Amino acid sequence: MKSVGEVMAIGRTFEETMQEAIRSVDTSFDGFSRNSYVPETKEAIEEELTKPTDLRVFAIANAFHMGYTVDEIHQLTAIDRWFLCKLRGLVETERRLQTFAADQPIPRDLLCYAKQQGFSDSGIAHFTKRNEMQVRNTRTGYGITPFVKQIDTVAAEFPAHTNYLYITYNASEHDVEFVDNGVMVLGSGVYRIGSSVEFDWCAVRAIRTLRENQFKTIMVNYNPETVSTDYDEADRLYFSNITLERIMDIYEAETSAGVIISMGGQAPNNIALGLHRNKVKIFGTSPENIDGAENRYKFSRMLDQIGVDQPQWRELTQYEDAETFCDEVGYPVLVRPSYVLSGAAMNVVATSTDLKTYLNQAATMSRDYPVVITKFIEEAKEIDVDAVALDGKLIMHCVSEHVENAGVHSGDATLVQPPQDLDPVTVKKIGDATAAIGQALRVTGPFNIQFMAKNNEIKVIECNVRAARSFPFVSKVTGVDLIEMATKAMLGLPVVPYPNRGQRLNYVGVKVPQFSFSRLQGADPILGVEMASTGEVAAFGRDKYDAYLKAMLATGFCLPKKNILLSIGSYKEKVEMMPSVRRIFESGFKLFATPGTADFIQEHGIEVTALEADKAREGYSLEEYLSSNKIDLYINLPSKNSFRRPATYVSNGYRSRRMAIDFSVPLITNVKCAKMFIEAMARFAVDKWEIESVDYITSHRTTVLPGLVNIAALLPGGDGFEQATRAAICGGFTMLGISAHGSDDAFAATGDQSVAKVKSAGRGHAHADYVVEIAATEANPTAAAALSADAPILYVSFDRSHPVHVDKYSAVSEHFKAWPQNSAVITNASGNDLATMLLLASLFSRQIHVTDVRTPEDLDLIELSRARGLNATCDVSVYALFADRLPPTEGLLADVQPLWT
């Protein structure tokens, strides 16, 4: 298996479903039609038809256009003729559409038939030489609109009532009514290198936040692997393309309250302006401001205006201009075709010769296809900032540092949160620049900025006004859900800025990439500006080395036991690696190295065995050691690739790296990662690791207490203090809440003098820790509140057999008004008294604890209150639980089973 993602399309005919599936793979695909992906030559077409790749479906389309018959394609592909006949029908419709020029109206019947076959508005526009909105207006003018149908999840045995929906033109009525006016959340679509499950997490967290705040929700996505396409997650799920046409169809049908586009990665952002121009309500940052970040010229001009630095860059269409610019700024430079997203086809070039070779081999350069060239700053630190803003003002931002220097794609980089090696001056500058950019773009919702830093000078690489792939990681490390905050900000819900302000983490999180080079035959496993990882893992540790080692092990990386092979290309990196090489040698590992590296290591007095790649002496062959698994770890640090070499070029370094992958030898190809891994190995003995509190996250806080707590210890009087606390210690109770309203009211803690009396009785006589609980009376609401520092628990007793109790509910209300909000309230109320206490606690937003619960009816009432959001807890009377073993007692039920259940 080589694929890293999949799509699923749903329709009512094979043709419309096939077209939908093709469009789902990439937004640049219009469907099954003539294309430029496979050259229209006999050799190229038949090569693709006989040896299937991901381009085969495009080859079939071009083959039909070249005149191949169904039988001929069947002979070459062995695809069933039924499918081929259906696909040929699409080609015939495409040809009919092409007969209509831009100034000729498309007949209604033909347009309706094309839509039923699954052709998109943009595809029809391309065939008929007009724009997409012209086709849409013609279609809607004809009254041709799609229908919403349900997936039948009960196989027609019963009426289907699912919220699992799809769009089709092969119907005559809707299966659902549109009354919810829900908020639409756009997913990320197909998993691919550069866009994966991290964006699904963002979409799901947004949906859940909306539902928690009583918003109706509509999820649009087409990836069957995601949680967002579980139809229990949203009120309505549309399995559909994320295109301008489809989102507008759903938006208009549902009369949606608005659309959230910032959770699904780049695909939803690409249609932001189109939706905005068609009067679609976008929650969060204005699409015009999103375009201000996406458009390189607008963003660059904005950075200059607000005084934030950026690397020099230029968009060029001629080689001579490119060479002149590179000479001006100096090599190395980063070269990228402007029509390619997510780092694809980017490269760092170091000389004018390399520039010419790269532009000739890897990138088309013309007026239609300009190339963007940016000054590349060597040895710079790359830094990620994930942030949330409200009306341009930051309400949360998190700074994460890359282990690798700038030049490694952020998706392939090792991320450390919180940063461990950044100068506070740099962190301050990054925070200021992030705030300035958020303000200039008037951001409301999530955004991400990538900086590079060197010598405390920072420069902006890029800004994405949407959630980034690091949002889930950062949210889990900080314990602050950035997506929840962003969703609330976009919907105008209350949100607390910087909820973790002042909180220092006692752990470090490290995220490392997961690669699939073993599945990709021939791929060179080195890191660069083009993303290659297919997944990621994260781990927590006491420091970055602890977390890094755990994360590496989680990817399946095996720690070396004995033999380590080194191949270090540049002199600079040889010098940088020497302390680490010495450290692993002193740790008892046997070192092997390629000849140049071995000479350098030996010059520094370290024993090493040289292995040769070509014409090796017997017993000293690099190939033999790798292929026979005599090497436990291979650290290969290649010289900087001056440009992407042609596929025909094979170096010894590439060959040895590829062997390491093919023979499952652990491989590290980045100098910063190699140093960090060696340091981590030297610091930690894996066989002595124990599970610690930093290794897991829980929604609850765990506190380890020295013993049991008696929340309402009743004392008969001052002279009973020593006896009562000694008995408590014997029973394992180390903390007592002293409810000092014993047999008479003389010892009841109701005012300043009585509280002092209780504390005096305990001084020198208590065998356990204790806290005084002040007893509520109808006369002491103000006095009790004034004593909350000395007696921080208010005890509201309804025990009418004791002189100190409360009769009037109005007195309880007065106590709730006066008693400090963050101090505890305990009551022994039951029956109607309990119902009233819970109601008052709800009205005053009070946390309350009910002690000595004795009946299942009271427990049910407490449970109901908790289900309605009241922060209520309770403890059950031990006597009530075991009343069947005691003599008959007033107030205790002989039947204890209902209480237990």
ChimeraX attribute file (.defattr): number of C-alpha atoms within 10 A of each C-alpha:
attribute: neighborCount
match mode: 1-to-1
recipient: residues
	/A:1	5
	/A:2	10
	/A:3	12
	/A:4	13
	/A:5	17
	/A:6	16
	/A:7	20
	/A:8	21
	/A:9	20
	/A:10	20
	/A:11	23
	/A:12	17
	/A:13	15
	/A:14	15
	/A:15	20
	/A:16	25
	/A:17	18
	/A:18	21
	/A:19	23
	/A:20	27
	/A:21	24
	/A:22	20
	/A:23	22
	/A:24	26
	/A:25	21
	/A:26	16
	/A:27	14
	/A:28	9
	/A:29	17
	/A:30	21
	/A:31	27
	/A:32	27
	/A:33	25
	/A:34	22
	/A:35	16
	/A:36	10
	/A:37	11
	/A:38	19
	/A:39	14
	/A:40	17
	/A:41	12
	/A:42	10
	/A:43	10
	/A:44	12
	/A:45	20
	/A:46	19
	/A:47	15
	/A:48	20
	/A:49	24
	/A:50	14
	/A:51	10
	/A:52	13
	/A:53	11
	/A:54	9
	/A:55	12
	/A:56	20
	/A:57	19
	/A:58	23
	/A:59	27
	/A:60	26
	/A:61	23
	/A:62	24
	/A:63	25
	/A:64	21
	/A:65	18
	/A:66	14
	/A:67	9
	/A:68	13
	/A:69	15
	/A:70	21
	/A:71	15
	/A:72	13
	/A:73	20
	/A:74	15
	/A:75	14
	/A:76	14
	/A:77	17
	/A:78	12
	/A:79	14
	/A:80	13
	/A:81	14
	/A:82	10
	/A:83	13
	/A:84	19
	/A:85	13
	/A:86	16
	/A:87	22
	/A:88	20
	/A:89	13
	/A:90	24
	/A:91	18
	/A:92	12
	/A:93	17
	/A:94	20
	/A:95	15
	/A:96	14
	/A:97	21
	/A:98	15
	/A:99	12
	/A:100	15
	/A:101	13
	/A:102	16
	/A:103	9
	/A:104	9
	/A:105	12
	/A:106	19
	/A:107	13
	/A:108	15
	/A:109	11
	/A:110	13
	/A:111	22
	/A:112	20
	/A:113	14
	/A:114	21
	/A:115	21
	/A:116	20
	/A:117	26
	/A:118	27
	/A:119	25
	/A:120	24
	/A:121	23
	/A:122	21
	/A:123	20
	/A:124	23
	/A:125	19
	/A:126	17
	/A:127	19
	/A:128	22
	/A:129	15
	/A:130	15
	/A:131	15
	/A:132	18
	/A:133	16
	/A:134	13
	/A:135	22
	/A:136	19
	/A:137	13
	/A:138	17
	/A:139	19
	/A:140	11
	/A:141	11
	/A:142	14
	/A:143	11
	/A:144	17
	/A:145	16
	/A:146	22
	/A:147	19
	/A:148	21
	/A:149	22
	/A:150	18
	/A:151	16
	/A:152	16
	/A:153	13
	/A:154	11
	/A:155	9
	/A:156	8
	/A:157	8
	/A:158	9
	/A:159	10
	/A:160	15
	/A:161	13
	/A:162	17
	/A:163	19
	/A:164	22
	/A:165	21
	/A:166	23
	/A:167	23
	/A:168	24
	/A:169	23
	/A:170	19
	/A:171	14
	/A:172	10
	/A:173	11
	/A:174	15
	/A:175	15
	/A:176	15
	/A:177	9
	/A:178	13
	/A:179	9
	/A:180	16
	/A:181	17
	/A:182	23
	/A:183	28
	/A:184	28
	/A:185	28
	/A:186	27
	/A:187	30
	/A:188	29
	/A:189	33
	/A:190	25
	/A:191	22
	/A:192	17
	/A:193	18
	/A:194	22
	/A:195	23
	/A:196	21
	/A:197	21
	/A:198	22
	/A:199	27
	/A:200	28
	/A:201	21
	/A:202	27
	/A:203	30
	/A:204	23
	/A:205	21
	/A:206	24
	/A:207	27
	/A:208	17
	/A:209	18
	/A:210	22
	/A:211	16
	/A:212	10
	/A:213	10
	/A:214	9
	/A:215	18
	/A:216	19
	/A:217	24
	/A:218	26
	/A:219	29
	/A:220	27
	/A:221	27
	/A:222	29
	/A:223	25
	/A:224	17
	/A:225	17
	/A:226	20
	/A:227	15
	/A:228	28
	/A:229	23
	/A:230	14
	/A:231	17
	/A:232	13
	/A:233	18
	/A:234	25
	/A:235	19
	/A:236	22
	/A:237	26
	/A:238	26
	/A:239	24
	/A:240	26
	/A:241	29
	/A:242	24
	/A:243	20
	/A:244	20
	/A:245	18
	/A:246	17
	/A:247	22
	/A:248	18
	/A:249	17
	/A:250	21
	/A:251	21
	/A:252	12
	/A:253	17
	/A:254	20
	/A:255	15
	/A:256	22
	/A:257	18
	/A:258	17
	/A:259	23
	/A:260	26
	/A:261	27
	/A:262	35
	/A:263	31
	/A:264	29
	/A:265	27
	/A:266	21
	/A:267	21
	/A:268	23
	/A:269	22
	/A:270	19
	/A:271	17
	/A:272	22
	/A:273	19
	/A:274	17
	/A:275	22
	/A:276	14
	/A:277	10
	/A:278	11
	/A:279	10
	/A:280	19
	/A:281	16
	/A:282	21
	/A:283	23
	/A:284	27
	/A:285	25
	/A:286	19
	/A:287	22
	/A:288	14
	/A:289	18
	/A:290	24
	/A:291	19
	/A:292	20
	/A:293	21
	/A:294	17
	/A:295	11
	/A:296	17
	/A:297	12
	/A:298	13
	/A:299	20
	/A:300	20
	/A:301	11
	/A:302	17
	/A:303	18
	/A:304	11
	/A:305	10
	/A:306	13
	/A:307	11
	/A:308	19
	/A:309	16
	/A:310	18
	/A:311	15
	/A:312	14
	/A:313	19
	/A:314	17
	/A:315	20
	/A:316	21
	/A:317	17
	/A:318	13
	/A:319	16
	/A:320	10
	/A:321	13
	/A:322	22
	/A:323	17
	/A:324	12
	/A:325	21
	/A:326	23
	/A:327	13
	/A:328	10
	/A:329	15
	/A:330	13
	/A:331	20
	/A:332	20
	/A:333	23
	/A:334	21
	/A:335	25
	/A:336	24
	/A:337	23
	/A:338	19
	/A:339	12
	/A:340	12
	/A:341	13
	/A:342	15
	/A:343	18
	/A:344	16
	/A:345	18
	/A:346	25
	/A:347	24
	/A:348	26
	/A:349	24
	/A:350	19
	/A:351	18
	/A:352	16
	/A:353	12
	/A:354	17
	/A:355	25
	/A:356	16
	/A:357	17
	/A:358	21
	/A:359	18
	/A:360	12
	/A:361	12
	/A:362	17
	/A:363	18
	/A:364	15
	/A:365	18
	/A:366	12
	/A:367	10
	/A:368	10
	/A:369	16
	/A:370	19
	/A:371	25
	/A:372	20
	/A:373	24
	/A:374	23
	/A:375	21
	/A:376	22
	/A:377	19
	/A:378	13
	/A:379	13
	/A:380	19
	/A:381	21
	/A:382	27
	/A:383	27
	/A:384	23
	/A:385	22
	/A:386	25
	/A:387	29
	/A:388	31
	/A:389	26
	/A:390	25
	/A:391	17
	/A:392	19
	/A:393	19
	/A:394	23
	/A:395	22
	/A:396	21
	/A:397	21
	/A:398	19
	/A:399	20
	/A:400	25
	/A:401	25
	/A:402	24
	/A:403	24
	/A:404	23
	/A:405	22
	/A:406	23
	/A:407	22
	/A:408	20
	/A:409	21
	/A:410	24
	/A:411	25
	/A:412	25
	/A:413	25
	/A:414	23
	/A:415	28
	/A:416	28
	/A:417	23
	/A:418	21
	/A:419	20
	/A:420	13
	/A:421	10
	/A:422	16
	/A:423	11
	/A:424	10
	/A:425	11
	/A:426	16
	/A:427	18
	/A:428	12
	/A:429	16
	/A:430	27
	/A:431	17
	/A:432	13
	/A:433	22
	/A:434	26
	/A:435	19
	/A:436	19
	/A:437	23
	/A:438	27
	/A:439	18
	/A:440	17
	/A:441	21
	/A:442	19
	/A:443	27
	/A:444	29
	/A:445	33
	/A:446	31
	/A:447	25
	/A:448	23
	/A:449	22
	/A:450	21
	/A:451	23
	/A:452	26
	/A:453	22
	/A:454	14
	/A:455	9
	/A:456	16
	/A:457	13
	/A:458	23
	/A:459	20
	/A:460	21
	/A:461	17
	/A:462	16
	/A:463	20
	/A:464	20
	/A:465	30
	/A:466	27
	/A:467	28
	/A:468	26
	/A:469	24
	/A:470	19
	/A:471	24
	/A:472	21
	/A:473	22
	/A:474	26
	/A:475	16
	/A:476	14
	/A:477	22
	/A:478	19
	/A:479	15
	/A:480	16
	/A:481	18
	/A:482	28
	/A:483	27
	/A:484	20
	/A:485	26
	/A:486	30
	/A:487	29
	/A:488	22
	/A:489	23
	/A:490	21
	/A:491	17
	/A:492	13
	/A:493	12
	/A:494	9
	/A:495	15
	/A:496	11
	/A:497	16
	/A:498	14
	/A:499	14
	/A:500	13
	/A:501	8
	/A:502	7
	/A:503	8
	/A:504	9
	/A:505	14
	/A:506	9
	/A:507	19
	/A:508	23
	/A:509	29
	/A:510	32
	/A:511	24
	/A:512	25
	/A:513	20
	/A:514	18
	/A:515	16
	/A:516	16
	/A:517	19
	/A:518	16
	/A:519	13
	/A:520	13
	/A:521	12
	/A:522	15
	/A:523	15
	/A:524	14
	/A:525	20
	/A:526	18
	/A:527	18
	/A:528	21
	/A:529	21
	/A:530	21
	/A:531	20
	/A:532	23
	/A:533	20
	/A:534	21
	/A:535	21
	/A:536	20
	/A:537	17
	/A:538	22
	/A:539	24
	/A:540	27
	/A:541	21
	/A:542	16
	/A:543	15
	/A:544	23
	/A:545	22
	/A:546	24
	/A:547	24
	/A:548	28
	/A:549	25
	/A:550	22
	/A:551	24
	/A:552	21
	/A:553	14
	/A:554	16
	/A:555	16
	/A:556	10
	/A:557	17
	/A:558	15
	/A:559	15
	/A:560	15
	/A:561	12
	/A:562	13
	/A:563	16
	/A:564	22
	/A:565	25
	/A:566	23
	/A:567	22
	/A:568	25
	/A:569	17
	/A:570	15
	/A:571	13
	/A:572	9
	/A:573	16
	/A:574	19
	/A:575	13
	/A:576	14
	/A:577	18
	/A:578	15
	/A:579	13
	/A:580	18
	/A:581	21
	/A:582	15
	/A:583	16
	/A:584	17
	/A:585	16
	/A:586	12
	/A:587	11
	/A:588	11
	/A:589	15
	/A:590	17
	/A:591	21
	/A:592	23
	/A:593	24
	/A:594	22
	/A:595	16
	/A:596	16
	/A:597	19
	/A:598	22
	/A:599	15
	/A:600	18
	/A:601	23
	/A:602	13
	/A:603	9
	/A:604	10
	/A:605	9
	/A:606	16
	/A:607	15
	/A:608	21
	/A:609	16
	/A:610	21
	/A:611	23
	/A:612	18
	/A:613	17
	/A:614	10
	/A:615	8
	/A:616	14
	/A:617	10
	/A:618	7
	/A:619	10
	/A:620	16
	/A:621	17
	/A:622	22
	/A:623	17
	/A:624	17
	/A:625	16
	/A:626	23
	/A:627	16
	/A:628	9
	/A:629	14
	/A:630	15
	/A:631	23
	/A:632	19
	/A:633	24
	/A:634	24
	/A:635	20
	/A:636	25
	/A:637	21
	/A:638	18
	/A:639	12
	/A:640	12
	/A:641	14
	/A:642	16
	/A:643	21
	/A:644	17
	/A:645	14
	/A:646	11
	/A:647	7
	/A:648	6
	/A:649	8
	/A:650	10
	/A:651	9
	/A:652	11
	/A:653	19
	/A:654	18
	/A:655	14
	/A:656	19
	/A:657	25
	/A:658	21
	/A:659	17
	/A:660	23
	/A:661	21
	/A:662	16
	/A:663	13
	/A:664	17
	/A:665	22
	/A:666	18
	/A:667	21
	/A:668	20
	/A:669	18
	/A:670	21
	/A:671	21
	/A:672	17
	/A:673	18
	/A:674	21
	/A:675	16
	/A:676	17
	/A:677	20
	/A:678	16
	/A:679	18
	/A:680	19
	/A:681	19
	/A:682	15
	/A:683	11
	/A:684	13
	/A:685	9
	/A:686	13
	/A:687	6
	/A:688	6
	/A:689	10
	/A:690	8
	/A:691	7
	/A:692	10
	/A:693	13
	/A:694	15
	/A:695	15
	/A:696	9
	/A:697	12
	/A:698	8
	/A:699	6
	/A:700	6
	/A:701	7
	/A:702	8
	/A:703	6
	/A:704	6
	/A:705	9
	/A:706	10
	/A:707	12
	/A:708	14
	/A:709	17
	/A:710	16
	/A:711	20
	/A:712	19
	/A:713	20
	/A:714	18
	/A:715	21
	/A:716	17
	/A:717	18
	/A:718	18
	/A:719	12
	/A:720	15
	/A:721	22
	/A:722	18
	/A:723	13
	/A:724	19
	/A:725	25
	/A:726	16
	/A:727	13
	/A:728	20
	/A:729	17
	/A:730	10
	/A:731	11
	/A:732	14
	/A:733	18
	/A:734	20
	/A:735	22
	/A:736	23
	/A:737	20
	/A:738	26
	/A:739	24
	/A:740	29
	/A:741	26
	/A:742	18
	/A:743	16
	/A:744	13
	/A:745	15
	/A:746	16
	/A:747	18
	/A:748	25
	/A:749	28
	/A:750	27
	/A:751	22
	/A:752	15
	/A:753	10
	/A:754	17
	/A:755	23
	/A:756	15
	/A:757	16
	/A:758	22
	/A:759	20
	/A:760	12
	/A:761	17
	/A:762	22
	/A:763	11
	/A:764	10
	/A:765	17
	/A:766	17
	/A:767	20
	/A:768	18
	/A:769	14
	/A:770	19
	/A:771	16
	/A:772	25
	/A:773	32
	/A:774	31
	/A:775	27
	/A:776	26
	/A:777	22
	/A:778	16
	/A:779	13
	/A:780	18
	/A:781	23
	/A:782	14
	/A:783	17
	/A:784	29
	/A:785	22
	/A:786	16
	/A:787	18
	/A:788	18
	/A:789	11
	/A:790	16
	/A:791	25
	/A:792	21
	/A:793	26
	/A:794	28
	/A:795	28
	/A:796	23
	/A:797	20
	/A:798	19
	/A:799	15
	/A:800	10
	/A:801	8
	/A:802	13
	/A:803	15
	/A:804	24
	/A:805	18
	/A:806	19
	/A:807	15
	/A:808	12
	/A:809	14
	/A:810	12
	/A:811	17
	/A:812	21
	/A:813	17
	/A:814	15
	/A:815	24
	/A:816	21
	/A:817	14
	/A:818	16
	/A:819	24
	/A:820	19
	/A:821	13
	/A:822	9
	/A:823	16
	/A:824	17
	/A:825	23
	/A:826	21
	/A:827	24
	/A:828	21
	/A:829	21
	/A:830	22
	/A:831	11
	/A:832	10
	/A:833	16
	/A:834	19
	/A:835	16
	/A:836	15
	/A:837	21
	/A:838	25
	/A:839	15
	/A:840	17
	/A:841	21
	/A:842	18
	/A:843	12
	/A:844	13
	/A:845	14
	/A:846	22
	/A:847	18
	/A:848	21
	/A:849	19
	/A:850	23
	/A:851	19
	/A:852	18
	/A:853	23
	/A:854	23
	/A:855	20
	/A:856	17
	/A:857	14
	/A:858	20
	/A:859	18
	/A:860	12
	/A:861	16
	/A:862	23
	/A:863	15
	/A:864	12
	/A:865	19
	/A:866	14
	/A:867	11
	/A:868	10
	/A:869	10
	/A:870	20
	/A:871	17
	/A:872	18
	/A:873	15
	/A:874	17
	/A:875	14
	/A:876	18
	/A:877	15
	/A:878	11
	/A:879	16
	/A:880	23
	/A:881	21
	/A:882	16
	/A:883	19
	/A:884	15
	/A:885	11
	/A:886	11
	/A:887	9
	/A:888	11
	/A:889	11
	/A:890	6
	/A:891	10
	/A:892	19
	/A:893	20
	/A:894	16
	/A:895	13
	/A:896	19
	/A:897	12
	/A:898	11
	/A:899	18
	/A:900	11
	/A:901	6
